[in-house]
Amino acid sequence: MFIPNLLSSDSGGMITLPSRIVIVEDEPDLRDAVAEYLGANGYIVMTAESAAAMRCLVETETFDLAILDIAMPGEDGLSLGRWLRSQMQVGLIYATAAGSPIDRIVGLELGADDYVVKPYELRELLARVRSVLRRVPPQTAALPASNGTGDGKRRVVSFGDFKADLDGRMVVGRGGAILELAKSEFDVLEVFLTRSNRLLSRAAISDAIGFNEDPESSRAVDIRIMRLRKKIEEDPANPKFLRTVRGEGYIFSLPLDGH
């Protein structure tokens, strides 16, 4: 395990811990090289050589981000990613073999935040890691009360039967049930809720969540919106909130009173 000595504190008296990353990769040389590189760049890094080893790690550890090889002996990375998301809120980057676009599409549809094609440059992986972690709430540890001037108010937006706590990154639905959203889905929802009743192009959405403007990013945005509709719309085929403006983009319709 690689543990950097990096702690930062904000003005509100909270310590931000280095992000925790797990690498699940059956090739030992690649696994060790990635772990050493990310550790040298300030992350706490753990490794697992298989899905079974990862499941054992989860019994005692939590992570902000998992980098999962799709093609592993035994349980594959896609199955492991689905299980991992059922255990904790974690960012997911899938590593796919070159020439396997179907893996990338399936991974995005299953809730991946990003993917990288093997063999990949470590600098490219680091850029993708940083992009995903910008959209993942950092781990924090409380310090004794300070003289901060924060008023403690949270950003909460209501739409239909849902209440979205943008600071707590949580959506509560009917009867107080917590809506299960992948981090990438919440990222897109937050973009819309903070820009409601405005037409947003795919490029604008991609830019807001840190994606590059390219055909793959547009496809990724469409996939996330499709998944969001299935979770927040009574009739996803005829959405009430998240509407398509043909040839232009999307608009999240929110009454002025927020209800």
Secondary structure as GFF3:
##gff-version 3
##sequence-region A 1 259
A	DSSP	beta_strand	8	9	.	.	.	ID=ss1
A	DSSP	beta_strand	14	16	.	.	.	ID=ss2
A	DSSP	beta_strand	20	24	.	.	.	ID=ss3
A	DSSP	alpha_helix	28	40	.	.	.	ID=ss4
A	DSSP	beta_strand	44	48	.	.	.	ID=ss5
A	DSSP	alpha_helix	51	58	.	.	.	ID=ss6
A	DSSP	beta_strand	65	69	.	.	.	ID=ss7
A	DSSP	alpha_helix	77	87	.	.	.	ID=ss8
A	DSSP	beta_strand	91	97	.	.	.	ID=ss9
A	DSSP	alpha_helix	101	109	.	.	.	ID=ss10
A	DSSP	beta_strand	114	118	.	.	.	ID=ss11
A	DSSP	alpha_helix	122	133	.	.	.	ID=ss12
A	DSSP	beta_strand	140	142	.	.	.	ID=ss13
A	DSSP	beta_strand	156	159	.	.	.	ID=ss14
A	DSSP	beta_strand	162	165	.	.	.	ID=ss15
A	DSSP	beta_strand	170	172	.	.	.	ID=ss16
A	DSSP	three_ten_helix	174	176	.	.	.	ID=ss17
A	DSSP	alpha_helix	183	193	.	.	.	ID=ss18
A	DSSP	alpha_helix	202	208	.	.	.	ID=ss19
A	DSSP	alpha_helix	215	232	.	.	.	ID=ss20
A	DSSP	beta_strand	242	245	.	.	.	ID=ss21
A	DSSP	beta_strand	249	252	.	.	.	ID=ss22
###
